[in-house]
Amino acid sequence: MLSVGLTPLVRWVAIRHGYVAQPNEDRWHKIPTPAFGGIAIFFSFLIALFVVQASEGLNPFLWAFLMGSGMMFVLGLLDDFLHIQPYSKLIGQIIATSFILMNELGFDIPSFPLLGVFLTFLWIVGITNAFNLLDNMDGLSAGTGAIVALCLLCAGLMTGNELVAICAAGLCGALIGFLRFNFYPAKIFMGDSGSLFLGFSLATLAITGKGEYSTNIFFAILIPVLVLAVPIFDTTFVALLRLFNGKAISQGGRDHTSHRLVAFGLSEKTTVLLFYAMSLVCGVVALLGLKFSMLYPSILAILIVIVFCYFGVFLSGIVAYGEKAEQLVNVSRGFRLNLFLMHKKRIGEVIVDSILICGSFACAFIIRFDGLPSEYVQAIVHGIPLLLPLKLGVFFYFGLYRGLWRYVGMQDLLNILKAVTVGGLISVVVMVMVFRFEGYPRSVFVIDWMILLLAVTGVRVLVKFFEQYLGYLAEPKGKRVLIVGAGDTGEIALREMKSQPQLGYLPVGFIDDDSKKWGHSIHGVPILGSMQDLGKVVSDHRIEEVLIAMPSPNGALLDDLLKDCREMGVVVRVKPQSVSWVEPAYVG
């Protein structure tokens, strides 16, 4: 409620005194928008915290937390007013992190205390800047922060850390109230005073007390990384592309993940909601680790990393809005070339398959025994060095590293099935010869086969999945096309239009005289009726062009269609089986 009341007040003051962000090429807004919404967020949180803790007073944790987060708020406010240099902000972030370390609130690694100090600096400074960079679309930074704060609230309650829960609840409430005015279309911006404070606060809370996992560095890092996966992914992606292109990481621009999704065709609102969903999924995985065993979330985390990597590959191929196409295409190609060394060594694909082979073998034991008994750890350790090169060799033999994953088809899936099956059978023979199955239950190899088949198939359709699924979320653009003929030729034409948006066609539906096809759909595009329904379909669906996609349309049919379309002023095109696009037969 405080944020709901303070945000309009800050907005009114900003307008009255001219503190308004003007439209420019690096921002999304088209009209002048008031700034300094971070002031409302900070003071809403601060007032609520003092009210709740009035009877308890400030303990060392709260003192250090408020000193550091307050310094970040002031630093961001100075940057909003004076646009200070990046190195000045970095110095301030390091000083603020020192308050956290002086009160022993960072990563705790008893065997390597200096490593804990280094990781704490790296973590807090990195996440602070991640939120600062993420603040490039209305509501994205604030909404992601609200989801992260909600997850930290749950984590604090689950681990009995009352102070973390109170602080997270205060942040979540302040951000939700602010989002009422910040979500698209934004009436006020957060500014650096909000994003720096938000990033620092969430980073600190994420590593403050994780119950039984606080002494395990892997789990101690895994939980906050999962919770803050979206800002980490966006920052890493932008940093890699900017470094490759010779740009400063701190430089502004429309090259974030959100910009590329909008350039792909998604609306700003849909893009923001998509990232919200990603944050929520990652946060739930982290909470499952706190509630139950960290083993399963660790496996899911590996899969999430792989998905994010391929999501980044997909995004790198999209020309960002507002940039020169030629420059960014070269950057995207270069980035993907360095990431995968495509067409030559396929290093990236081999690494991913190696992870999947090792992971599926370990997961097979976990599923078989509903956990991982200590007596089978050595069996996994001894088995992987044999299985890994063997299965990679089989994958190579069946051509899994020769195809382009973006164009994976039925033949590729059959090759995967053959490779995984043959690799599994050979593995069984080798394990019998070497270990005589001692310590290796036979059911483990059946489970391993199923997991590996799903995993290897899944990663190879990820890029294609992103392109096609996000294409459904994208705002429909292009000339509205009706396809005559719901057969193989029509399906090929539909795939061409969907995979090549530069053609400028939006497939709306099919018509076909085969009544068995009516009411069904092909790749999500409905079959709307027969040739007799042409006039009604054209009128009802605002068709601009008609594409005849039949193996051998007869002359009478063509004449009738041309006559009807000429009367309706609709363009008619013919799509022969072996020809892509030809000149229109009639242009109305």
C-alpha positions as CSV (number, residue, x, y, z in Angstrom):
1,M,0.0,0.0,0.0
2,L,2.9,2.4,0.8
3,S,4.3,1.9,-2.7
4,V,0.9,2.4,-4.3
5,G,0.6,5.7,-2.5
6,L,4.2,6.9,-2.8
7,T,4.7,6.1,-6.5
8,P,2.0,8.6,-7.8
9,L,3.5,11.3,-5.4
10,V,7.0,10.7,-6.8
11,R,5.6,10.8,-10.3
12,W,3.9,14.1,-9.7
13,V,7.0,15.7,-8.3
14,A,9.1,14.4,-11.2
15,I,6.7,15.9,-13.7
16,R,6.5,19.2,-11.8
17,H,10.3,19.6,-11.7
18,G,11.0,18.3,-15.2
19,Y,12.6,15.0,-14.2
20,V,11.3,13.2,-17.2
21,A,13.0,10.7,-19.5
22,Q,12.8,11.8,-23.1
23,P,12.5,9.2,-25.9
24,N,15.8,8.1,-27.5
25,E,17.1,5.3,-29.6
26,D,18.2,3.2,-26.5
27,R,14.8,3.2,-24.8
28,W,11.4,1.8,-25.7
29,H,9.1,4.6,-24.7
30,K,7.7,6.9,-27.3
31,I,6.6,9.7,-25.1
32,P,8.3,11.6,-22.2
33,T,8.0,9.5,-19.0
34,P,8.6,10.6,-15.4
35,A,11.7,9.0,-13.8
36,F,12.9,8.3,-10.2
37,G,10.4,5.6,-9.4
38,G,13.2,4.0,-7.4
39,I,12.6,6.6,-4.7
40,A,9.1,5.2,-4.1
41,I,10.4,1.6,-4.0
42,F,13.2,2.4,-1.5
43,F,11.2,4.4,0.9
44,S,8.2,2.1,0.8
45,F,10.5,-0.8,1.7
46,L,12.4,1.2,4.4
47,I,9.2,2.5,6.1
48,A,7.6,-1.0,6.1
49,L,10.8,-2.5,7.5
50,F,11.1,0.0,10.3
51,V,7.4,-0.5,11.2
52,V,7.8,-4.3,11.4
53,Q,11.1,-4.1,13.3
54,A,10.2,-1.2,15.6
55,S,10.1,-3.3,18.7
56,E,13.1,-5.4,17.8
57,G,15.6,-2.7,16.8
58,L,18.4,-3.1,14.2
59,N,20.6,-6.2,14.6
60,P,24.0,-6.6,12.9
61,F,22.4,-8.2,9.8
62,L,19.8,-5.4,9.3
63,W,22.4,-2.7,10.0
64,A,24.8,-4.1,7.3
65,F,22.0,-4.8,4.9
66,L,20.5,-1.3,5.2
67,M,23.9,0.4,5.0
68,G,24.8,-1.4,1.8
69,S,21.4,-1.2,0.1
70,G,21.0,2.5,1.2
71,M,24.4,3.3,-0.3
72,M,23.3,1.6,-3.6
73,F,20.1,3.8,-3.6
74,V,22.1,7.0,-3.1
75,L,24.7,5.9,-5.7
76,G,21.8,5.2,-8.2
77,L,20.2,8.5,-7.4
78,L,23.5,10.3,-8.2
79,D,23.8,8.4,-11.4
80,D,20.2,9.4,-12.4
81,F,21.0,13.1,-11.8
82,L,24.7,13.3,-12.8
83,H,25.3,10.2,-15.0
84,I,28.5,9.2,-13.1
85,Q,31.2,7.0,-14.7
86,P,30.9,3.2,-14.5
87,Y,34.1,2.9,-12.5
88,S,32.6,5.2,-9.8
89,K,29.6,3.0,-9.5
90,L,31.9,-0.1,-9.3
91,I,33.8,1.5,-6.4
92,G,30.6,2.2,-4.6
93,Q,29.4,-1.4,-5.1
94,I,32.6,-2.8,-3.7
95,I,32.3,-0.5,-0.6
96,A,28.7,-1.6,-0.1
97,T,29.7,-5.2,-0.4
98,S,32.4,-4.7,2.2
99,F,29.6,-3.9,4.8
100,I,28.1,-7.3,4.1
101,L,31.5,-9.1,4.5
102,M,32.4,-7.2,7.7
103,N,29.3,-8.7,9.3
104,E,30.1,-12.2,8.0
105,L,27.1,-12.4,5.7
106,G,28.8,-13.7,2.5
107,F,29.5,-17.1,1.1
108,D,31.0,-19.2,4.0
109,I,33.7,-21.6,2.8
110,P,35.6,-22.7,6.0
111,S,38.4,-24.5,4.1
112,F,38.9,-21.6,1.6
113,P,37.8,-18.3,3.4
114,L,39.5,-16.1,0.7
115,L,37.5,-17.9,-2.0
116,G,34.3,-17.1,-0.1
117,V,35.3,-13.4,0.1
118,F,36.1,-13.4,-3.7
119,L,32.8,-15.1,-4.6
120,T,30.8,-12.7,-2.4
121,F,32.3,-9.7,-4.1
122,L,31.7,-11.3,-7.6
123,W,28.2,-12.3,-6.7
124,I,26.8,-9.1,-5.3
125,V,28.6,-6.8,-7.7
126,G,27.6,-9.0,-10.6
127,I,23.9,-9.3,-9.7
128,T,23.7,-5.6,-8.9
129,N,24.9,-4.7,-12.4
130,A,22.7,-7.5,-13.9
131,F,19.6,-5.7,-12.6
132,N,21.0,-2.4,-13.7
133,L,21.4,-3.7,-17.2
134,L,18.1,-5.5,-17.2
135,D,16.3,-2.2,-16.6
136,N,15.7,-1.7,-20.3
137,M,12.0,-2.6,-20.7
138,D,9.0,-1.3,-18.8
139,G,8.3,-3.6,-15.8
140,L,10.9,-6.2,-16.7
141,S,13.4,-5.4,-13.9
142,A,10.8,-4.6,-11.3
143,G,8.6,-7.7,-12.1
144,T,11.6,-10.0,-12.2
145,G,12.7,-8.6,-8.8
146,A,9.2,-9.1,-7.4
147,I,9.3,-12.8,-8.4
148,V,12.8,-13.3,-7.0
149,A,11.7,-11.5,-3.7
150,L,8.7,-13.8,-3.5
151,C,11.0,-16.9,-3.9
152,L,13.3,-15.5,-1.2
153,L,10.4,-15.0,1.1
154,C,9.4,-18.6,0.7
155,A,13.0,-19.7,1.2
156,G,13.3,-17.6,4.4
157,L,10.2,-19.2,5.8
158,M,11.3,-22.7,4.8
159,T,14.7,-22.3,6.4
160,G,13.5,-20.5,9.5
161,N,15.4,-17.3,8.5
162,E,12.9,-14.7,9.8
163,L,14.9,-11.6,8.8
164,V,15.4,-12.7,5.2
165,A,11.7,-13.4,5.0
166,I,10.8,-10.0,6.4
167,C,13.1,-8.1,4.0
168,A,12.0,-10.2,1.0
169,A,8.4,-9.6,1.9
170,G,9.0,-5.8,2.1
171,L,10.8,-5.8,-1.3
172,C,8.1,-7.9,-2.9
173,G,5.3,-5.6,-1.7
174,A,7.2,-2.4,-2.7
175,L,7.8,-3.8,-6.2
176,I,4.2,-5.1,-6.7
177,G,2.9,-1.6,-5.8
178,F,5.3,0.0,-8.1
179,L,4.4,-2.3,-11.0
180,R,0.9,-1.0,-11.0
181,F,2.3,2.2,-12.5
182,N,5.4,0.7,-14.3
183,F,4.0,-2.2,-16.2
184,Y,3.3,-1.6,-19.9
185,P,2.5,1.1,-20.8
186,A,4.8,2.6,-18.1
187,K,3.7,5.8,-16.3
188,I,7.0,6.1,-14.4
189,F,10.5,4.6,-14.7
190,M,12.5,3.0,-11.9
191,G,15.9,4.6,-12.8
192,D,19.3,3.5,-11.4
193,S,18.2,4.5,-7.9
194,G,15.8,1.6,-8.1
195,S,17.7,-1.0,-10.1
196,L,21.0,-0.7,-8.2
197,F,19.2,-0.9,-4.8
198,L,17.1,-3.8,-6.0
199,G,20.0,-5.8,-7.5
200,F,22.1,-5.3,-4.4
201,S,19.3,-6.2,-1.9
202,L,18.2,-9.3,-3.8
203,A,21.8,-10.5,-4.2
204,T,22.5,-10.1,-0.5
205,L,19.3,-11.8,0.6
206,A,19.9,-14.7,-1.8
207,I,23.2,-15.7,0.0
208,T,22.1,-15.0,3.5
209,G,21.2,-18.3,5.2
210,K,20.3,-21.4,3.3
211,G,19.7,-23.8,6.1
212,E,21.6,-27.1,5.8
213,Y,23.1,-26.2,2.4
214,S,25.0,-23.1,3.6
215,T,28.1,-25.1,4.2
216,N,28.1,-26.7,0.8
217,I,29.5,-24.3,-1.8
218,F,27.9,-26.0,-4.8
219,F,24.4,-25.9,-3.2
220,A,25.1,-22.4,-1.7
221,I,25.7,-21.1,-5.2
222,L,23.1,-23.2,-7.0
223,I,20.1,-21.9,-5.1
224,P,20.7,-18.1,-5.7
225,V,21.8,-18.7,-9.3
226,L,18.5,-20.5,-10.0
227,V,16.5,-17.8,-8.3
228,L,18.3,-15.1,-10.3
229,A,18.7,-17.0,-13.5
230,V,17.0,-14.5,-15.8
231,P,19.1,-11.4,-15.0
232,I,22.2,-13.6,-15.0
233,F,21.4,-15.0,-18.4
234,D,20.6,-11.5,-19.9
235,T,23.8,-10.0,-18.6
236,T,26.0,-12.9,-19.7
237,F,24.4,-12.8,-23.2
238,V,24.7,-9.1,-23.6
239,A,28.3,-9.1,-22.3
240,L,29.4,-11.8,-24.7
241,L,27.9,-10.2,-27.7
242,R,29.3,-6.7,-26.8
243,L,32.8,-8.1,-26.1
244,F,32.8,-9.9,-29.4
245,N,31.7,-6.8,-31.2
246,G,34.4,-4.6,-29.4
247,K,31.9,-2.6,-27.4
248,A,32.0,-1.6,-23.8
249,I,29.8,-3.9,-21.6
250,S,28.4,-0.9,-19.7
251,Q,27.4,0.8,-23.0
252,G,23.6,1.1,-23.5
253,G,21.8,-0.3,-26.5
254,R,19.0,-2.3,-27.9
255,D,20.8,-5.6,-27.9
256,H,19.3,-7.3,-24.8
257,T,17.4,-10.5,-24.9
258,S,14.2,-8.6,-24.6
259,H,15.0,-6.4,-27.6
260,R,15.7,-9.4,-29.7
261,L,12.4,-11.1,-28.8
262,V,10.6,-7.9,-29.8
263,A,12.5,-7.8,-33.0
264,F,11.5,-11.4,-33.6
265,G,7.9,-10.3,-33.5
266,L,6.7,-10.6,-29.8
267,S,5.0,-7.7,-28.3
268,E,6.7,-5.9,-25.4
269,K,4.0,-7.2,-23.0
270,T,4.4,-10.8,-24.2
271,T,8.2,-10.6,-23.9
272,V,8.0,-9.3,-20.3
273,L,5.5,-12.1,-19.3
274,L,7.7,-14.7,-20.9
275,F,10.7,-13.7,-18.8
276,Y,8.4,-13.6,-15.7
277,A,7.5,-17.2,-16.4
278,M,11.1,-18.2,-16.8
279,S,12.0,-16.5,-13.5
280,L,9.2,-18.3,-11.8
281,V,10.1,-21.8,-13.1
282,C,13.8,-21.3,-12.0
283,G,12.7,-20.1,-8.6
284,V,10.3,-23.0,-8.0
285,V,13.2,-25.5,-8.9
286,A,15.4,-23.8,-6.3
287,L,12.6,-24.0,-3.7
288,L,12.1,-27.7,-4.4
289,G,15.8,-28.2,-3.5
290,L,15.2,-26.5,-0.1
291,K,12.1,-28.4,0.6
292,F,13.3,-31.8,-0.5
293,S,16.7,-33.1,-1.7
294,M,19.0,-30.9,-3.8
295,L,19.8,-33.8,-6.0
296,Y,16.8,-33.5,-8.4
297,P,17.0,-29.6,-8.6
298,S,20.7,-30.0,-9.4
299,I,19.8,-32.2,-12.4
300,L,17.1,-29.8,-13.4
301,A,19.5,-27.0,-13.1
302,I,21.9,-28.6,-15.6
303,L,19.0,-29.0,-18.1
304,I,18.0,-25.3,-17.5
305,V,21.6,-24.2,-18.3
306,I,21.5,-26.2,-21.5
307,V,18.1,-24.7,-22.4
308,F,19.4,-21.2,-21.7
309,C,22.5,-21.8,-23.8
310,Y,20.4,-22.8,-26.8
311,F,17.9,-20.0,-26.2
312,G,21.0,-17.7,-26.4
313,V,22.0,-19.3,-29.7
314,F,18.5,-18.7,-31.0
315,L,18.5,-15.1,-29.9
316,S,21.9,-14.4,-31.3
317,G,20.5,-15.0,-34.8
318,I,17.9,-12.3,-34.4
319,V,18.8,-8.8,-35.7
320,A,18.2,-6.5,-32.7
321,Y,15.8,-3.6,-33.2
322,G,17.5,-0.3,-34.0
323,E,20.8,-1.7,-35.1
324,K,22.3,-2.1,-38.6
325,A,21.3,-5.4,-40.0
326,E,24.6,-6.1,-41.7
327,Q,26.6,-5.4,-38.5
328,L,24.5,-7.5,-36.3
329,V,24.2,-10.4,-38.7
330,N,28.0,-10.6,-38.8
331,V,28.1,-10.4,-35.0
332,S,25.5,-13.1,-34.6
333,R,27.3,-15.4,-37.1
334,G,30.6,-14.8,-35.4
335,F,29.1,-15.4,-32.0
336,R,27.6,-18.7,-33.0
337,L,30.7,-19.7,-34.8
338,N,32.8,-19.2,-31.7
339,L,30.3,-20.9,-29.6
340,F,29.9,-24.0,-31.6
341,L,32.6,-23.9,-34.3
342,M,29.7,-24.9,-36.6
343,H,30.3,-27.0,-39.8
344,K,33.8,-28.1,-38.6
345,K,34.5,-29.6,-35.2
346,R,31.1,-29.3,-33.6
347,I,32.7,-28.8,-30.3
348,G,29.6,-27.4,-28.6
349,E,27.4,-30.3,-29.7
350,V,30.0,-32.9,-28.5
351,I,30.2,-31.1,-25.1
352,V,26.4,-31.1,-24.7
353,D,26.2,-34.8,-25.7
354,S,29.0,-35.6,-23.2
355,I,27.0,-33.9,-20.4
356,L,23.9,-35.8,-21.4
357,I,25.6,-39.2,-21.6
358,C,27.1,-38.7,-18.1
359,G,24.0,-37.2,-16.6
360,S,21.6,-39.8,-18.0
361,F,23.8,-42.6,-16.6
362,A,23.8,-41.0,-13.1
363,C,20.1,-40.2,-13.3
364,A,19.3,-43.9,-14.2
365,F,20.8,-44.9,-10.8
366,I,19.0,-42.2,-9.0
367,I,15.6,-43.2,-10.5
368,R,16.3,-46.9,-10.0
369,F,17.0,-46.5,-6.3
370,D,15.0,-43.3,-5.6
371,G,18.2,-41.6,-4.6
372,L,21.9,-42.4,-4.9
373,P,23.2,-45.0,-2.5
374,S,26.9,-44.5,-1.6
375,E,27.8,-48.0,-2.7
376,Y,26.9,-47.1,-6.3
377,V,28.9,-43.9,-6.6
378,Q,32.0,-45.8,-7.5
379,A,30.1,-47.8,-10.1
380,I,29.1,-44.6,-11.8
381,V,32.7,-43.2,-11.6
382,H,34.2,-46.3,-13.1
383,G,31.5,-46.8,-15.7
384,I,31.5,-43.3,-17.2
385,P,35.1,-43.4,-18.7
386,L,34.0,-46.5,-20.6
387,L,30.6,-45.4,-21.7
388,L,31.4,-41.8,-22.7
389,P,33.9,-42.4,-25.6
390,L,32.0,-45.5,-26.7
391,K,28.6,-43.6,-27.1
392,L,30.2,-40.5,-28.6
393,G,31.8,-42.8,-31.2
394,V,28.5,-44.4,-32.0
395,F,26.9,-40.9,-32.3
396,F,29.5,-39.9,-34.7
397,Y,29.1,-43.1,-36.8
398,F,25.4,-42.4,-37.2
399,G,25.9,-38.9,-38.3
400,L,24.6,-37.0,-35.3
401,Y,27.2,-34.2,-35.9
402,R,26.6,-33.7,-39.6
403,G,23.1,-32.1,-39.5
404,L,22.0,-28.6,-38.7
405,W,19.9,-28.7,-35.5
406,R,17.6,-25.9,-36.8
407,Y,16.4,-28.2,-39.6
408,V,16.1,-31.4,-37.7
409,G,13.6,-33.7,-39.3
410,M,12.3,-37.3,-39.1
411,Q,15.5,-38.8,-40.6
412,D,17.5,-37.1,-37.9
413,L,15.2,-38.4,-35.2
414,L,15.6,-41.9,-36.6
415,N,19.4,-41.6,-36.6
416,I,19.2,-40.5,-32.9
417,L,17.1,-43.6,-32.1
418,K,19.6,-45.9,-33.9
419,A,22.6,-44.2,-32.2
420,V,21.2,-44.3,-28.7
421,T,19.9,-47.9,-29.1
422,V,23.1,-49.3,-30.6
423,G,25.2,-47.3,-28.1
424,G,23.2,-48.8,-25.3
425,L,23.5,-52.4,-26.6
426,I,27.2,-52.1,-27.1
427,S,27.5,-50.5,-23.6
428,V,25.8,-53.6,-22.1
429,V,28.2,-55.9,-23.9
430,V,31.3,-53.9,-22.8
431,M,30.1,-53.7,-19.2
432,V,29.6,-57.5,-19.1
433,M,33.1,-58.0,-20.5
434,V,34.8,-55.6,-18.1
435,F,32.8,-55.7,-14.9
436,R,30.6,-58.8,-15.4
437,F,27.7,-56.6,-14.3
438,E,29.0,-56.5,-10.8
439,G,27.5,-53.4,-9.2
440,Y,25.4,-52.5,-12.3
441,P,21.7,-53.5,-12.1
442,R,20.4,-54.4,-15.5
443,S,17.4,-52.1,-15.2
444,V,19.8,-49.2,-15.0
445,F,20.7,-49.6,-18.6
446,V,17.1,-49.6,-19.7
447,I,16.4,-46.4,-17.8
448,D,19.6,-44.9,-19.1
449,W,18.5,-45.7,-22.7
450,M,15.1,-44.0,-22.2
451,I,16.6,-40.9,-20.5
452,L,19.4,-40.4,-23.1
453,L,17.0,-40.9,-26.0
454,L,14.7,-38.1,-24.6
455,A,17.6,-35.8,-23.7
456,V,19.5,-36.1,-27.0
457,T,16.3,-35.6,-29.0
458,G,15.2,-32.8,-26.8
459,V,18.3,-30.6,-27.2
460,R,18.3,-31.1,-31.0
461,V,14.8,-29.7,-31.3
462,L,15.4,-26.8,-28.9
463,V,16.4,-24.2,-31.4
464,K,13.6,-25.2,-33.8
465,F,11.2,-25.2,-30.8
466,F,12.2,-21.7,-29.8
467,E,11.7,-20.4,-33.3
468,Q,8.3,-22.0,-33.9
469,Y,6.8,-21.7,-30.4
470,L,7.9,-18.0,-30.1
471,G,6.6,-17.5,-33.6
472,Y,3.1,-18.4,-32.3
473,L,3.5,-15.7,-29.5
474,A,4.7,-13.1,-32.1
475,E,2.3,-10.5,-33.3
476,P,0.9,-11.7,-36.7
477,K,2.4,-9.7,-39.6
478,G,2.4,-9.9,-43.4
479,K,-0.1,-10.4,-46.1
480,R,-3.0,-12.7,-45.2
481,V,-2.8,-15.8,-47.4
482,L,-5.3,-18.6,-48.0
483,I,-3.7,-21.8,-49.3
484,V,-5.8,-23.9,-51.8
485,G,-4.9,-27.5,-51.2
486,A,-4.3,-29.1,-47.8
487,G,-1.9,-31.8,-49.1
488,D,1.9,-32.2,-49.2
489,T,2.5,-29.2,-51.5
490,G,0.3,-27.0,-49.2
491,E,2.2,-28.2,-46.1
492,I,5.5,-27.4,-47.8
493,A,4.2,-23.9,-48.7
494,L,3.1,-23.4,-45.1
495,R,6.5,-24.3,-43.7
496,E,8.2,-22.0,-46.2
497,M,6.0,-19.1,-45.1
498,K,6.6,-19.8,-41.4
499,S,10.3,-20.4,-41.6
500,Q,11.0,-17.4,-43.8
501,P,9.2,-14.4,-42.3
502,Q,11.1,-12.1,-44.7
503,L,8.7,-13.3,-47.4
504,G,6.0,-11.2,-45.7
505,Y,3.2,-13.8,-45.7
506,L,0.8,-14.7,-42.9
507,P,-0.9,-18.1,-43.6
508,V,-4.5,-17.8,-42.4
509,G,-6.0,-21.1,-43.5
510,F,-6.5,-23.9,-46.1
511,I,-9.4,-24.9,-48.3
512,D,-9.6,-28.4,-49.8
513,D,-12.4,-30.4,-51.4
514,D,-11.6,-33.5,-49.2
515,S,-14.4,-33.3,-46.6
516,K,-12.4,-35.6,-44.2
517,K,-9.9,-32.7,-43.7
518,W,-12.4,-30.1,-42.8
519,G,-12.2,-28.9,-39.2
520,H,-8.6,-30.2,-38.8
521,S,-5.4,-28.1,-39.0
522,I,-1.9,-28.4,-40.3
523,H,0.9,-26.9,-38.1
524,G,-1.8,-24.9,-36.3
525,V,-3.4,-23.5,-39.4
526,P,-7.1,-24.5,-39.8
527,I,-8.7,-26.1,-42.9
528,L,-11.6,-23.8,-43.4
529,G,-13.8,-25.6,-46.0
530,S,-14.0,-26.5,-49.7
531,M,-13.4,-24.6,-53.0
532,Q,-17.1,-23.7,-52.9
533,D,-16.4,-21.7,-49.7
534,L,-13.7,-19.5,-51.3
535,G,-15.8,-16.3,-51.4
536,K,-17.0,-16.6,-47.8
537,V,-13.5,-17.5,-46.5
538,V,-11.9,-14.6,-48.3
539,S,-14.5,-12.2,-46.9
540,D,-14.6,-13.5,-43.3
541,H,-10.8,-13.8,-42.9
542,R,-9.8,-10.7,-44.9
543,I,-7.7,-12.7,-47.3
544,E,-5.3,-10.6,-49.4
545,E,-3.7,-13.4,-51.5
546,V,-4.6,-16.9,-52.5
547,L,-1.9,-19.5,-53.1
548,I,-2.7,-22.6,-55.2
549,A,-0.6,-25.4,-53.7
550,M,-1.7,-28.5,-55.6
551,P,0.5,-31.0,-57.4
552,S,-1.2,-30.6,-60.8
553,P,-4.1,-28.1,-60.8
554,N,-6.3,-28.5,-63.8
555,G,-7.0,-25.6,-66.2
556,A,-10.7,-25.3,-65.4
557,L,-9.9,-25.0,-61.7
558,L,-7.4,-22.3,-62.3
559,D,-9.7,-20.4,-64.6
560,D,-12.5,-20.5,-62.0
561,L,-10.2,-19.4,-59.2
562,L,-8.7,-16.6,-61.3
563,K,-12.2,-15.3,-62.2
564,D,-13.5,-15.4,-58.6
565,C,-10.4,-13.8,-57.2
566,R,-10.4,-11.1,-59.9
567,E,-13.9,-10.1,-58.9
568,M,-12.8,-9.9,-55.2
569,G,-9.6,-8.1,-56.0
570,V,-7.4,-10.8,-54.5
571,V,-3.9,-11.8,-55.7
572,V,-3.6,-15.4,-56.9
573,R,-0.2,-17.3,-56.9
574,V,0.6,-20.8,-58.0
575,K,3.0,-23.0,-56.0
576,P,4.3,-25.9,-58.2
577,Q,5.8,-28.9,-56.4
578,S,9.4,-28.1,-57.4
579,V,9.3,-24.3,-57.5
580,S,9.3,-22.0,-54.5
581,W,7.5,-18.8,-55.3
582,V,6.5,-17.5,-58.8
583,E,5.1,-14.3,-60.1
584,P,1.4,-13.8,-59.4
585,A,-1.0,-15.1,-62.1
586,Y,-3.3,-12.1,-61.4
587,V,-2.8,-9.0,-59.3
588,G,-6.0,-7.2,-58.3
